Amino acid sequence: MAKDIYHEHVKEALIKDGWTITHDPYYLDVGNDSPVEIDLGAEKLISAERGTEKIVVEIKSFLNRSITYDFYRAYGQFRFYRRGLSKTDPEHILFLAIPIDVYSQFELRDFYMELIEEEDIFLVIFNPLTRTIESWKK
């Protein structure tokens, strides 16, 4: 499967943010003839008391002409992956990585922001130019 155009950008941003990349890609076994690939798996030691936080990140560029179509596809993938993770690897938390300019467009559209909030879509907002994480939305 082809990697997203921002794959390496997000990977570098996660490393800069203190994460260790553990899977590239992360294979999700949902019981079919071949596993599903999620872009990255990572973990970060939070503290001795909390143990290790594990995440899986699906990266989306939103480069098509229609942000609505890209959002629709990302939303469906996110739900599918989250359901699969809940069954096979529940200690991992799924995040959708999106460029900061795309998130800015989302903020102008109440419908998108409502879906993100109501469906508990966790976001990693990254800057593709600086290859840094701008914010985490849970």
C-alpha positions as a printed NumPy array, in Angstrom:
array([[  0.   ,   0.   ,   0.   ],
       [  1.292,   3.477,  -0.884],
       [  2.276,   5.774,   1.946],
       [  0.587,   9.128,   2.36 ],
       [  2.533,  12.107,   0.993],
       [  3.027,  13.348,   4.579],
       [  4.043,   9.989,   6.038],
       [  7.68 ,  10.896,   6.683],
       [  6.689,  14.373,   7.905],
       [  4.456,  12.928,  10.618],
       [  6.948,  10.231,  11.502],
       [  9.675,  12.85 ,  12.017],
       [  7.276,  15.076,  13.99 ],
       [  6.381,  12.203,  16.326],
       [ 10.055,  11.413,  16.911],
       [ 10.753,  15.103,  17.653],
       [  7.852,  14.983,  20.136],
       [  9.519,  12.122,  22.032],
       [  7.712,   9.137,  20.512],
       [  9.386,   5.902,  19.507],
       [  8.107,   4.497,  16.224],
       [  7.362,   0.822,  16.836],
       [  5.521,  -0.093,  13.628],
       [  5.778,   1.342,  10.114],
       [  3.208,   0.325,   9.036],
       [  1.088,  -1.033,  11.869],
       [ -0.747,  -4.182,  10.754],
       [ -4.281,  -4.61 ,  12.047],
       [ -5.627,  -8.151,  11.79 ],
       [ -9.385,  -7.98 ,  11.38 ],
       [ -9.769, -11.631,  10.439],
       [ -9.796, -11.336,   6.669],
       [ -7.31 , -12.807,   4.202],
       [ -4.787, -10.01 ,   4.713],
       [ -4.205,  -7.486,   7.504],
       [ -5.121,  -3.822,   7.174],
       [ -2.233,  -1.34 ,   7.228],
       [ -2.415,   1.712,   9.479],
       [  0.363,   4.194,   8.81 ],
       [  2.314,   4.252,  12.103],
       [  2.455,   2.71 ,  15.559],
       [  4.306,   4.57 ,  18.301],
       [  4.832,   4.582,  22.009],
       [  6.133,   7.032,  24.546],
       [  7.067,   6.541,  28.149],
       [  4.842,   8.925,  30.077],
       [  6.026,   8.259,  33.617],
       [  6.895,   5.366,  35.87 ],
       [  3.441,   5.575,  37.447],
       [  1.485,   5.564,  34.188],
       [  3.547,   3.138,  32.18 ],
       [  3.698,   3.298,  28.413],
       [  1.177,   5.099,  26.226],
       [  0.72 ,   3.445,  22.842],
       [ -0.792,   5.079,  19.804],
       [ -1.541,   4.209,  16.21 ],
       [ -1.636,   7.055,  13.701],
       [ -3.467,   7.179,  10.383],
       [ -2.099,  10.017,   8.246],
       [ -4.263,  11.949,   5.815],
       [ -3.116,  14.704,   3.46 ],
       [ -6.508,  16.02 ,   2.237],
       [ -5.064,  16.94 ,  -1.156],
       [ -8.107,  16.145,  -3.311],
       [-10.301,  18.907,  -4.67 ],
       [-13.091,  18.116,  -2.234],
       [-12.328,  18.399,   1.465],
       [-15.766,  16.882,   2.084],
       [-14.89 ,  13.728,   0.156],
       [-11.499,  13.441,   1.866],
       [-13.118,  13.915,   5.269],
       [-15.751,  11.29 ,   4.47 ],
       [-13.057,   8.755,   3.508],
       [-10.873,   9.556,   6.534],
       [-13.886,   9.367,   8.85 ],
       [-14.841,   5.914,   7.555],
       [-11.29 ,   4.592,   7.801],
       [-10.907,   5.964,  11.316],
       [-14.077,   4.253,  12.509],
       [-13.088,   0.962,  10.855],
       [ -9.579,   1.034,  12.333],
       [-10.775,   2.046,  15.801],
       [-13.272,  -0.815,  15.854],
       [-10.578,  -3.265,  14.783],
       [ -8.116,  -1.967,  17.379],
       [-10.729,  -2.28 ,  20.121],
       [-10.962,  -5.994,  19.338],
       [ -7.337,  -6.901,  18.666],
       [ -5.144,  -4.32 ,  20.414],
       [ -7.201,  -2.215,  22.855],
       [ -4.173,  -0.693,  24.602],
       [ -3.428,   1.35 ,  21.481],
       [ -5.196,   4.685,  20.971],
       [ -5.969,   5.658,  17.388],
       [ -5.233,   9.159,  16.104],
       [ -5.891,  10.769,  12.756],
       [ -2.981,  12.988,  11.664],
       [ -3.953,  16.002,   9.571],
       [ -2.061,  19.098,   8.404],
       [ -2.663,  22.286,  10.338],
       [ -4.115,  24.085,   7.313],
       [ -6.727,  21.334,   6.936],
       [ -7.637,  21.601,  10.612],
       [ -8.082,  25.349,  10.128],
       [-10.59 ,  24.582,   7.369],
       [-12.385,  22.115,   9.653],
       [-12.78 ,  24.824,  12.283],
       [-14.786,  26.851,   9.763],
       [-17.227,  23.995,   9.247],
       [-19.459,  23.245,  12.227],
       [-20.515,  19.885,  10.792],
       [-16.941,  18.557,  10.712],
       [-16.14 ,  19.805,  14.204],
       [-19.363,  18.287,  15.56 ],
       [-18.518,  14.908,  14.016],
       [-14.988,  15.029,  15.374],
       [-16.282,  15.788,  18.866],
       [-19.294,  13.473,  18.896],
       [-17.405,  10.512,  17.413],
       [-14.341,  11.016,  19.649],
       [-11.975,  11.311,  16.708],
       [ -8.569,  11.979,  18.203],
       [ -6.366,  14.237,  16.09 ],
       [ -2.674,  14.878,  15.698],
       [ -2.372,  18.253,  14.019],
       [  0.998,  18.657,  12.349],
       [  2.873,  21.311,  10.424],
       [  4.241,  19.751,   7.242],
       [  6.747,  22.587,   6.705],
       [  8.437,  22.339,  10.102],
       [  7.65 ,  18.64 ,  10.563],
       [  6.374,  19.277,  14.06 ],
       [  3.249,  18.445,  16.041],
       [  1.159,  21.585,  16.52 ],
       [ -1.396,  20.027,  18.859],
       [ -3.145,  16.885,  20.065],
       [ -6.942,  16.862,  20.207],
       [ -8.614,  14.202,  22.357]])
